[in-house]
Amino acid sequence: MKASFSELISGEQPVLVDFTAAWCGPCKMLAPILEEVAGKLGNDVRIIKIDVDQNPAVAGRYQIRGVPTLILFRRGEILWRQSGVQSAHALEQAIRGVLV
């Protein structure tokens, strides 16, 4: 059974959501950066991708105006939000700063 978006973001483990689109060039640039960050953070954070074209209700609920947009959730609450491509170092530092 597929979990709903609210179920995915409502747990104790922080979830970084990458709001993306298949046609988005910067989103493609962000993919290897997210893989690097996932490798460094391990189980500290879960990273999922949400395609805004396939999930317009979720994108609308969080007022996603541009992609890529990254939102870090824990217990359903937004801890951090950033639009645009980030370096792996900047992204890791931002996430670690919020998770302390």
Backbone as XML, in Angstrom:
<?xml version="1.0"?>
<chain id="A" units="angstrom">
  <residue number="1" name="MET">
    <atom name="N" x="0.839" y="-1.188" z="0.000"/>
    <atom name="CA" x="0.000" y="0.000" z="0.000"/>
    <atom name="C" x="0.885" y="1.254" z="0.000"/>
  </residue>
  <residue number="2" name="LYS">
    <atom name="N" x="0.519" y="2.217" z="-0.826"/>
    <atom name="CA" x="1.274" y="3.463" z="-0.891"/>
    <atom name="C" x="0.854" y="4.381" z="0.243"/>
  </residue>
  <residue number="3" name="ALA">
    <atom name="N" x="1.842" y="4.959" z="0.899"/>
    <atom name="CA" x="1.548" y="5.907" z="1.973"/>
    <atom name="C" x="1.139" y="7.250" z="1.370"/>
  </residue>
  <residue number="4" name="SER">
    <atom name="N" x="0.272" y="7.958" z="2.056"/>
    <atom name="CA" x="-0.098" y="9.292" z="1.600"/>
    <atom name="C" x="1.053" y="10.256" z="1.905"/>
  </residue>
  <residue number="5" name="PHE">
    <atom name="N" x="1.013" y="11.412" z="1.267"/>
    <atom name="CA" x="2.083" y="12.390" z="1.493"/>
    <atom name="C" x="2.124" y="12.789" z="2.968"/>
  </residue>
  <residue number="6" name="SER">
    <atom name="N" x="0.942" y="13.021" z="3.581"/>
    <atom name="CA" x="0.966" y="13.415" z="4.993"/>
    <atom name="C" x="1.531" y="12.328" z="5.882"/>
  </residue>
  <residue number="7" name="GLU">
    <atom name="N" x="1.309" y="11.068" z="5.532"/>
    <atom name="CA" x="1.904" y="9.977" z="6.315"/>
    <atom name="C" x="3.423" y="9.976" z="6.169"/>
  </residue>
  <residue number="8" name="LEU">
    <atom name="N" x="3.910" y="10.252" z="4.958"/>
    <atom name="CA" x="5.356" y="10.257" z="4.709"/>
    <atom name="C" x="6.084" y="11.312" z="5.536"/>
  </residue>
  <residue number="9" name="ILE">
    <atom name="N" x="5.446" y="12.475" z="5.712"/>
    <atom name="CA" x="6.134" y="13.595" z="6.374"/>
    <atom name="C" x="5.805" y="13.721" z="7.859"/>
  </residue>
  <residue number="10" name="SER">
    <atom name="N" x="4.936" y="12.857" z="8.385"/>
    <atom name="CA" x="4.475" y="13.061" z="9.761"/>
    <atom name="C" x="5.273" y="12.288" z="10.806"/>
  </residue>
  <residue number="11" name="GLY">
    <atom name="N" x="6.258" y="11.513" z="10.388"/>
    <atom name="CA" x="7.021" y="10.718" z="11.344"/>
    <atom name="C" x="8.074" y="11.502" z="12.099"/>
  </residue>
  <residue number="12" name="GLU">
    <atom name="N" x="8.738" y="10.794" z="12.990"/>
    <atom name="CA" x="9.803" y="11.385" z="13.798"/>
    <atom name="C" x="11.051" y="11.636" z="12.951"/>
  </residue>
  <residue number="13" name="GLN">
    <atom name="N" x="11.300" y="10.744" z="11.969"/>
    <atom name="CA" x="12.476" y="10.925" z="11.102"/>
    <atom name="C" x="12.231" y="12.106" z="10.160"/>
  </residue>
  <residue number="14" name="PRO">
    <atom name="N" x="13.163" y="13.059" z="10.096"/>
    <atom name="CA" x="13.019" y="14.175" z="9.173"/>
    <atom name="C" x="12.976" y="13.682" z="7.719"/>
  </residue>
  <residue number="15" name="VAL">
    <atom name="N" x="12.152" y="14.358" z="6.918"/>
    <atom name="CA" x="12.003" y="14.003" z="5.508"/>
    <atom name="C" x="12.273" y="15.248" z="4.670"/>
  </residue>
  <residue number="16" name="LEU">
    <atom name="N" x="13.256" y="15.147" z="3.784"/>
    <atom name="CA" x="13.547" y="16.230" z="2.846"/>
    <atom name="C" x="12.802" y="15.916" z="1.563"/>
  </residue>
  <residue number="17" name="VAL">
    <atom name="N" x="11.881" y="16.797" z="1.180"/>
    <atom name="CA" x="11.091" y="16.588" z="-0.020"/>
    <atom name="C" x="11.642" y="17.478" z="-1.128"/>
  </residue>
  <residue number="18" name="ASP">
    <atom name="N" x="11.981" y="16.837" z="-2.236"/>
    <atom name="CA" x="12.452" y="17.535" z="-3.425"/>
    <atom name="C" x="11.272" y="17.652" z="-4.376"/>
  </residue>
  <residue number="19" name="PHE">
    <atom name="N" x="10.681" y="18.845" z="-4.449"/>
    <atom name="CA" x="9.601" y="19.091" z="-5.410"/>
    <atom name="C" x="10.263" y="19.353" z="-6.750"/>
  </residue>
  <residue number="20" name="THR">
    <atom name="N" x="9.964" y="18.522" z="-7.731"/>
    <atom name="CA" x="10.688" y="18.493" z="-8.985"/>
    <atom name="C" x="9.738" y="18.359" z="-10.163"/>
  </residue>
  <residue number="21" name="ALA">
    <atom name="N" x="10.284" y="18.401" z="-11.370"/>
    <atom name="CA" x="9.500" y="18.167" z="-12.585"/>
    <atom name="C" x="10.420" y="17.561" z="-13.641"/>
  </residue>
  <residue number="22" name="ALA">
    <atom name="N" x="9.856" y="16.706" z="-14.471"/>
    <atom name="CA" x="10.646" y="15.999" z="-15.491"/>
    <atom name="C" x="11.298" y="16.966" z="-16.480"/>
  </residue>
  <residue number="23" name="TRP">
    <atom name="N" x="10.654" y="18.091" z="-16.757"/>
    <atom name="CA" x="11.147" y="19.047" z="-17.754"/>
    <atom name="C" x="12.149" y="20.055" z="-17.186"/>
  </residue>
  <residue number="24" name="CYS">
    <atom name="N" x="12.438" y="19.975" z="-15.901"/>
    <atom name="CA" x="13.231" y="20.995" z="-15.203"/>
    <atom name="C" x="14.728" y="20.682" z="-15.246"/>
  </residue>
  <residue number="25" name="GLY">
    <atom name="N" x="15.497" y="21.519" z="-15.943"/>
    <atom name="CA" x="16.945" y="21.342" z="-16.031"/>
    <atom name="C" x="17.654" y="21.421" z="-14.684"/>
  </residue>
  <residue number="26" name="PRO">
    <atom name="N" x="17.405" y="22.480" z="-13.891"/>
    <atom name="CA" x="18.045" y="22.569" z="-12.581"/>
    <atom name="C" x="17.711" y="21.385" z="-11.669"/>
  </residue>
  <residue number="27" name="CYS">
    <atom name="N" x="16.514" y="20.812" z="-11.828"/>
    <atom name="CA" x="16.133" y="19.640" z="-11.020"/>
    <atom name="C" x="17.066" y="18.468" z="-11.326"/>
  </residue>
  <residue number="28" name="LYS">
    <atom name="N" x="17.414" y="18.314" z="-12.604"/>
    <atom name="CA" x="18.327" y="17.236" z="-12.997"/>
    <atom name="C" x="19.717" y="17.471" z="-12.396"/>
  </residue>
  <residue number="29" name="MET">
    <atom name="N" x="20.127" y="18.747" z="-12.303"/>
    <atom name="CA" x="21.422" y="19.077" z="-11.692"/>
    <atom name="C" x="21.414" y="18.767" z="-10.191"/>
  </residue>
  <residue number="30" name="LEU">
    <atom name="N" x="20.241" y="18.879" z="-9.570"/>
    <atom name="CA" x="20.128" y="18.682" z="-8.127"/>
    <atom name="C" x="20.187" y="17.203" z="-7.744"/>
  </residue>
  <residue number="31" name="ALA">
    <atom name="N" x="19.782" y="16.310" z="-8.641"/>
    <atom name="CA" x="19.696" y="14.875" z="-8.315"/>
    <atom name="C" x="21.006" y="14.302" z="-7.752"/>
  </residue>
  <residue number="32" name="PRO">
    <atom name="N" x="22.165" y="14.481" z="-8.425"/>
    <atom name="CA" x="23.402" y="13.926" z="-7.852"/>
    <atom name="C" x="23.811" y="14.623" z="-6.548"/>
  </residue>
  <residue number="33" name="ILE">
    <atom name="N" x="23.441" y="15.880" z="-6.388"/>
    <atom name="CA" x="23.739" y="16.608" z="-5.151"/>
    <atom name="C" x="22.958" y="15.981" z="-3.997"/>
  </residue>
  <residue number="34" name="LEU">
    <atom name="N" x="21.690" y="15.653" z="-4.247"/>
    <atom name="CA" x="20.868" y="15.021" z="-3.208"/>
    <atom name="C" x="21.399" y="13.638" z="-2.859"/>
  </residue>
  <residue number="35" name="GLU">
    <atom name="N" x="21.898" y="12.918" z="-3.868"/>
    <atom name="CA" x="22.490" y="11.600" z="-3.599"/>
    <atom name="C" x="23.704" y="11.737" z="-2.686"/>
  </residue>
  <residue number="36" name="GLU">
    <atom name="N" x="24.524" y="12.748" z="-2.945"/>
    <atom name="CA" x="25.712" y="12.985" z="-2.114"/>
    <atom name="C" x="25.302" y="13.326" z="-0.677"/>
  </residue>
  <residue number="37" name="VAL">
    <atom name="N" x="24.308" y="14.197" z="-0.549"/>
    <atom name="CA" x="23.829" y="14.592" z="0.779"/>
    <atom name="C" x="23.243" y="13.380" z="1.510"/>
  </residue>
  <residue number="38" name="ALA">
    <atom name="N" x="22.495" y="12.558" z="0.798"/>
    <atom name="CA" x="21.910" y="11.356" z="1.403"/>
    <atom name="C" x="23.012" y="10.438" z="1.923"/>
  </residue>
  <residue number="39" name="GLY">
    <atom name="N" x="24.101" y="10.320" z="1.159"/>
    <atom name="CA" x="25.223" y="9.499" z="1.584"/>
    <atom name="C" x="25.874" y="10.017" z="2.849"/>
  </residue>
  <residue number="40" name="LYS">
    <atom name="N" x="25.936" y="11.347" z="2.982"/>
    <atom name="CA" x="26.574" y="11.945" z="4.159"/>
    <atom name="C" x="25.670" y="11.915" z="5.391"/>
  </residue>
  <residue number="41" name="LEU">
    <atom name="N" x="24.377" y="12.099" z="5.178"/>
    <atom name="CA" x="23.455" y="12.177" z="6.315"/>
    <atom name="C" x="22.905" y="10.815" z="6.715"/>
  </residue>
  <residue number="42" name="GLY">
    <atom name="N" x="22.985" y="9.831" z="5.827"/>
    <atom name="CA" x="22.535" y="8.482" z="6.157"/>
    <atom name="C" x="21.096" y="8.446" z="6.633"/>
  </residue>
  <residue number="43" name="ASN">
    <atom name="N" x="20.892" y="7.809" z="7.782"/>
    <atom name="CA" x="19.542" y="7.647" z="8.314"/>
    <atom name="C" x="19.034" y="8.869" z="9.076"/>
  </residue>
  <residue number="44" name="ASP">
    <atom name="N" x="19.840" y="9.934" z="9.132"/>
    <atom name="CA" x="19.397" y="11.146" z="9.829"/>
    <atom name="C" x="18.225" y="11.806" z="9.115"/>
  </residue>
  <residue number="45" name="VAL">
    <atom name="N" x="18.137" y="11.584" z="7.807"/>
    <atom name="CA" x="17.067" y="12.210" z="7.020"/>
    <atom name="C" x="16.690" y="11.290" z="5.865"/>
  </residue>
  <residue number="46" name="ARG">
    <atom name="N" x="15.417" y="11.294" z="5.537"/>
    <atom name="CA" x="14.931" y="10.536" z="4.375"/>
    <atom name="C" x="14.676" y="11.545" z="3.263"/>
  </residue>
  <residue number="47" name="ILE">
    <atom name="N" x="15.073" y="11.220" z="2.045"/>
    <atom name="CA" x="14.885" y="12.140" z="0.919"/>
    <atom name="C" x="13.913" y="11.506" z="-0.066"/>
  </residue>
  <residue number="48" name="ILE">
    <atom name="N" x="12.857" y="12.252" z="-0.396"/>
    <atom name="CA" x="11.896" y="11.770" z="-1.394"/>
    <atom name="C" x="11.684" y="12.839" z="-2.456"/>
  </residue>
  <residue number="49" name="LYS">
    <atom name="N" x="11.299" y="12.401" z="-3.647"/>
    <atom name="CA" x="11.015" y="13.315" z="-4.751"/>
    <atom name="C" x="9.509" y="13.323" z="-5.003"/>
  </residue>
  <residue number="50" name="ILE">
    <atom name="N" x="8.981" y="14.512" z="-5.234"/>
    <atom name="CA" x="7.573" y="14.666" z="-5.597"/>
    <atom name="C" x="7.531" y="15.443" z="-6.909"/>
  </residue>
  <residue number="51" name="ASP">
    <atom name="N" x="6.972" y="14.821" z="-7.941"/>
    <atom name="CA" x="6.821" y="15.489" z="-9.239"/>
    <atom name="C" x="5.591" y="16.397" z="-9.156"/>
  </residue>
  <residue number="52" name="VAL">
    <atom name="N" x="5.805" y="17.700" z="-9.352"/>
    <atom name="CA" x="4.715" y="18.663" z="-9.191"/>
    <atom name="C" x="3.629" y="18.484" z="-10.254"/>
  </residue>
  <residue number="53" name="ASP">
    <atom name="N" x="3.997" y="17.987" z="-11.431"/>
    <atom name="CA" x="3.005" y="17.781" z="-12.489"/>
    <atom name="C" x="2.123" y="16.570" z="-12.191"/>
  </residue>
  <residue number="54" name="GLN">
    <atom name="N" x="2.677" y="15.573" z="-11.515"/>
    <atom name="CA" x="1.907" y="14.374" z="-11.175"/>
    <atom name="C" x="1.183" y="14.507" z="-9.830"/>
  </residue>
  <residue number="55" name="ASN">
    <atom name="N" x="1.578" y="15.488" z="-9.030"/>
    <atom name="CA" x="0.983" y="15.688" z="-7.701"/>
    <atom name="C" x="0.602" y="17.160" z="-7.495"/>
  </residue>
  <residue number="56" name="PRO">
    <atom name="N" x="-0.280" y="17.688" z="-8.337"/>
    <atom name="CA" x="-0.593" y="19.124" z="-8.249"/>
    <atom name="C" x="-1.241" y="19.532" z="-6.925"/>
  </residue>
  <residue number="57" name="ALA">
    <atom name="N" x="-1.999" y="18.637" z="-6.289"/>
    <atom name="CA" x="-2.640" y="18.988" z="-5.015"/>
    <atom name="C" x="-1.598" y="19.227" z="-3.929"/>
  </residue>
  <residue number="58" name="VAL">
    <atom name="N" x="-0.580" y="18.342" z="-3.872"/>
    <atom name="CA" x="0.484" y="18.493" z="-2.870"/>
    <atom name="C" x="1.288" y="19.761" z="-3.160"/>
  </residue>
  <residue number="59" name="ALA">
    <atom name="N" x="1.623" y="19.982" z="-4.429"/>
    <atom name="CA" x="2.374" y="21.185" z="-4.806"/>
    <atom name="C" x="1.588" y="22.443" z="-4.449"/>
  </residue>
  <residue number="60" name="GLY">
    <atom name="N" x="0.289" y="22.409" z="-4.663"/>
    <atom name="CA" x="-0.561" y="23.554" z="-4.337"/>
    <atom name="C" x="-0.645" y="23.800" z="-2.843"/>
  </residue>
  <residue number="61" name="ARG">
    <atom name="N" x="-0.734" y="22.723" z="-2.063"/>
    <atom name="CA" x="-0.856" y="22.850" z="-0.609"/>
    <atom name="C" x="0.350" y="23.559" z="-0.023"/>
  </residue>
  <residue number="62" name="TYR">
    <atom name="N" x="1.537" y="23.314" z="-0.606"/>
    <atom name="CA" x="2.768" y="23.930" z="-0.085"/>
    <atom name="C" x="3.228" y="25.114" z="-0.931"/>
  </residue>
  <residue number="63" name="GLN">
    <atom name="N" x="2.327" y="25.595" z="-1.792"/>
    <atom name="CA" x="2.572" y="26.798" z="-2.602"/>
    <atom name="C" x="3.902" y="26.736" z="-3.343"/>
  </residue>
  <residue number="64" name="ILE">
    <atom name="N" x="4.118" y="25.614" z="-4.030"/>
    <atom name="CA" x="5.331" y="25.451" z="-4.825"/>
    <atom name="C" x="5.157" y="26.274" z="-6.090"/>
  </residue>
  <residue number="65" name="ARG">
    <atom name="N" x="5.948" y="27.326" z="-6.219"/>
    <atom name="CA" x="5.853" y="28.227" z="-7.371"/>
    <atom name="C" x="6.944" y="27.955" z="-8.404"/>
  </residue>
  <residue number="66" name="GLY">
    <atom name="N" x="8.031" y="27.335" z="-7.961"/>
    <atom name="CA" x="9.136" y="27.033" z="-8.867"/>
    <atom name="C" x="9.817" y="25.756" z="-8.434"/>
  </residue>
  <residue number="67" name="VAL">
    <atom name="N" x="10.427" y="25.091" z="-9.382"/>
    <atom name="CA" x="11.161" y="23.860" z="-9.072"/>
    <atom name="C" x="12.613" y="24.054" z="-9.479"/>
  </residue>
  <residue number="68" name="PRO">
    <atom name="N" x="13.550" y="23.450" z="-8.785"/>
    <atom name="CA" x="13.334" y="22.622" z="-7.605"/>
    <atom name="C" x="13.074" y="23.459" z="-6.350"/>
  </residue>
  <residue number="69" name="THR">
    <atom name="N" x="12.203" y="22.942" z="-5.498"/>
    <atom name="CA" x="12.003" y="23.493" z="-4.160"/>
    <atom name="C" x="12.194" y="22.351" z="-3.178"/>
  </residue>
  <residue number="70" name="LEU">
    <atom name="N" x="12.988" y="22.596" z="-2.162"/>
    <atom name="CA" x="13.252" y="21.594" z="-1.130"/>
    <atom name="C" x="12.578" y="22.032" z="0.160"/>
  </residue>
  <residue number="71" name="ILE">
    <atom name="N" x="11.866" y="21.097" z="0.801"/>
    <atom name="CA" x="11.244" y="21.382" z="2.095"/>
    <atom name="C" x="11.599" y="20.238" z="3.043"/>
  </residue>
  <residue number="72" name="LEU">
    <atom name="N" x="12.081" y="20.597" z="4.222"/>
    <atom name="CA" x="12.416" y="19.610" z="5.247"/>
    <atom name="C" x="11.279" y="19.570" z="6.265"/>
  </residue>
  <residue number="73" name="PHE">
    <atom name="N" x="10.705" y="18.375" z="6.442"/>
    <atom name="CA" x="9.594" y="18.186" z="7.373"/>
    <atom name="C" x="10.015" y="17.281" z="8.530"/>
  </residue>
  <residue number="74" name="ARG">
    <atom name="N" x="9.407" y="17.497" z="9.684"/>
    <atom name="CA" x="9.445" y="16.527" z="10.778"/>
    <atom name="C" x="8.115" y="16.662" z="11.514"/>
  </residue>
  <residue number="75" name="ARG">
    <atom name="N" x="7.476" y="15.528" z="11.767"/>
    <atom name="CA" x="6.164" y="15.506" z="12.413"/>
    <atom name="C" x="5.156" y="16.375" z="11.657"/>
  </residue>
  <residue number="76" name="GLY">
    <atom name="N" x="5.286" y="16.418" z="10.340"/>
    <atom name="CA" x="4.347" y="17.172" z="9.510"/>
    <atom name="C" x="4.585" y="18.668" z="9.474"/>
  </residue>
  <residue number="77" name="GLU">
    <atom name="N" x="5.584" y="19.146" z="10.205"/>
    <atom name="CA" x="5.864" y="20.588" z="10.246"/>
    <atom name="C" x="7.057" y="20.922" z="9.359"/>
  </residue>
  <residue number="78" name="ILE">
    <atom name="N" x="7.001" y="22.100" z="8.739"/>
    <atom name="CA" x="8.112" y="22.556" z="7.898"/>
    <atom name="C" x="9.209" y="23.104" z="8.810"/>
  </residue>
  <residue number="79" name="LEU">
    <atom name="N" x="10.406" y="22.516" z="8.700"/>
    <atom name="CA" x="11.554" y="22.986" z="9.477"/>
    <atom name="C" x="12.414" y="23.945" z="8.663"/>
  </residue>
  <residue number="80" name="TRP">
    <atom name="N" x="12.422" y="23.743" z="7.338"/>
    <atom name="CA" x="13.316" y="24.509" z="6.469"/>
    <atom name="C" x="12.784" y="24.422" z="5.052"/>
  </residue>
  <residue number="81" name="ARG">
    <atom name="N" x="12.980" y="25.478" z="4.279"/>
    <atom name="CA" x="12.503" y="25.503" z="2.895"/>
    <atom name="C" x="13.463" y="26.341" z="2.063"/>
  </residue>
  <residue number="82" name="GLN">
    <atom name="N" x="13.737" y="25.866" z="0.844"/>
    <atom name="CA" x="14.653" y="26.592" z="-0.036"/>
    <atom name="C" x="14.313" y="26.244" z="-1.486"/>
  </residue>
  <residue number="83" name="SER">
    <atom name="N" x="14.329" y="27.239" z="-2.336"/>
    <atom name="CA" x="14.129" y="27.000" z="-3.765"/>
    <atom name="C" x="15.451" y="27.156" z="-4.491"/>
  </residue>
  <residue number="84" name="GLY">
    <atom name="N" x="15.595" y="26.421" z="-5.595"/>
    <atom name="CA" x="16.800" y="26.520" z="-6.409"/>
    <atom name="C" x="17.822" y="25.455" z="-6.048"/>
  </residue>
  <residue number="85" name="VAL">
    <atom name="N" x="18.841" y="25.377" z="-6.881"/>
    <atom name="CA" x="19.891" y="24.376" z="-6.686"/>
    <atom name="C" x="20.857" y="24.865" z="-5.612"/>
  </residue>
  <residue number="86" name="GLN">
    <atom name="N" x="21.182" y="23.972" z="-4.684"/>
    <atom name="CA" x="22.135" y="24.261" z="-3.613"/>
    <atom name="C" x="23.354" y="23.369" z="-3.804"/>
  </residue>
  <residue number="87" name="SER">
    <atom name="N" x="24.499" y="23.807" z="-3.314"/>
    <atom name="CA" x="25.656" y="22.901" z="-3.311"/>
    <atom name="C" x="25.413" y="21.842" z="-2.245"/>
  </residue>
  <residue number="88" name="ALA">
    <atom name="N" x="26.069" y="20.691" z="-2.386"/>
    <atom name="CA" x="25.908" y="19.611" z="-1.410"/>
    <atom name="C" x="26.307" y="20.101" z="-0.015"/>
  </residue>
  <residue number="89" name="HIS">
    <atom name="N" x="27.397" y="20.862" z="0.068"/>
    <atom name="CA" x="27.869" y="21.357" z="1.356"/>
    <atom name="C" x="26.832" y="22.285" z="1.998"/>
  </residue>
  <residue number="90" name="ALA">
    <atom name="N" x="26.305" y="23.239" z="1.227"/>
    <atom name="CA" x="25.326" y="24.188" z="1.769"/>
    <atom name="C" x="24.063" y="23.468" z="2.220"/>
  </residue>
  <residue number="91" name="LEU">
    <atom name="N" x="23.638" y="22.505" z="1.434"/>
    <atom name="CA" x="22.437" y="21.751" z="1.762"/>
    <atom name="C" x="22.631" y="20.918" z="3.031"/>
  </residue>
  <residue number="92" name="GLU">
    <atom name="N" x="23.761" y="20.254" z="3.116"/>
    <atom name="CA" x="24.066" y="19.442" z="4.300"/>
    <atom name="C" x="24.123" y="20.331" z="5.543"/>
  </residue>
  <residue number="93" name="GLN">
    <atom name="N" x="24.787" y="21.487" z="5.437"/>
    <atom name="CA" x="24.917" y="22.398" z="6.580"/>
    <atom name="C" x="23.538" y="22.905" z="7.022"/>
  </residue>
  <residue number="94" name="ALA">
    <atom name="N" x="22.685" y="23.250" z="6.052"/>
    <atom name="CA" x="21.347" y="23.754" z="6.389"/>
    <atom name="C" x="20.532" y="22.690" z="7.118"/>
  </residue>
  <residue number="95" name="ILE">
    <atom name="N" x="20.594" y="21.453" z="6.610"/>
    <atom name="CA" x="19.830" y="20.367" z="7.226"/>
    <atom name="C" x="20.364" y="20.051" z="8.617"/>
  </residue>
  <residue number="96" name="ARG">
    <atom name="N" x="21.678" y="19.947" z="8.742"/>
    <atom name="CA" x="22.267" y="19.660" z="10.064"/>
    <atom name="C" x="21.940" y="20.778" z="11.057"/>
  </residue>
  <residue number="97" name="GLY">
    <atom name="N" x="21.939" y="22.018" z="10.590"/>
    <atom name="CA" x="21.639" y="23.153" z="11.456"/>
    <atom name="C" x="20.237" y="23.087" z="12.029"/>
  </residue>
  <residue number="98" name="VAL">
    <atom name="N" x="19.294" y="22.602" z="11.232"/>
    <atom name="CA" x="17.908" y="22.507" z="11.673"/>
    <atom name="C" x="17.711" y="21.293" z="12.577"/>
  </residue>
  <residue number="99" name="LEU">
    <atom name="N" x="18.470" y="20.221" z="12.325"/>
    <atom name="CA" x="18.252" y="18.976" z="13.054"/>
    <atom name="C" x="18.905" y="18.926" z="14.425"/>
  </residue>
  <residue number="100" name="VAL">
    <atom name="N" x="19.711" y="19.920" z="14.757"/>
    <atom name="CA" x="20.418" y="19.908" z="16.047"/>
    <atom name="C" x="19.441" y="19.908" z="17.203"/>
  </residue>
</chain>
